[in-house]
């Protein structure tokens, strides 16, 4: 039996995923989480083979959660299930340690296939995304500005566009306000934006929120 922990902050989506997994005789949902902190706490108490992870949860960001899970003793495989169908986002998740990347508009049967594949030590990338990754990722002339952000800058960027202020982000990431302000200034410079409104507009245009 492949044990799965579902990390998704939208209750309706989470329940739908649980029902889908429950229909497979070889899969079982052993836990769920609605934010990054709850996910990490559950993983300390519940053994599983696969974490099905939404990248856009409140608190600890999805990319940050991947890094923390990978640092655990005998970490489970991580399959990202995201609304972001962007090649750069998939590449970033795989780079920090995800074993697979599926999108929320994937065929349900493909999602079950992806869970089984990463549980067995394999990798999975959404077929449509895989084609685009071949052409987009690593081609410097076609890479969007946010692909130049460091992992920490991207985590700050995610929190800013979700409405958190510098003080809140500093507390969430256990860093000083000054450090967060520096990251904010750098990422805004890299994205060539001058205000929070521009930053949010950038995120919407690139389907990052």
Secondary structure by P-SEA (a helix, b strand, c coil): cbbbbbbcccaaaaaaaaaaaaaccccccccccccaaaaaaaaacccccccccccccccccaaaaaaaaaacccccbbbbbcccccaaaaaaaaaacccccccccccaaaaaaaaaaaaaccccccaaaaaaaaccccccccccccccccaaaaaaaaaaaacccaaaaaaaacccaaaaaaaaaaaaaaaccccaaaaaaaaaaaccc
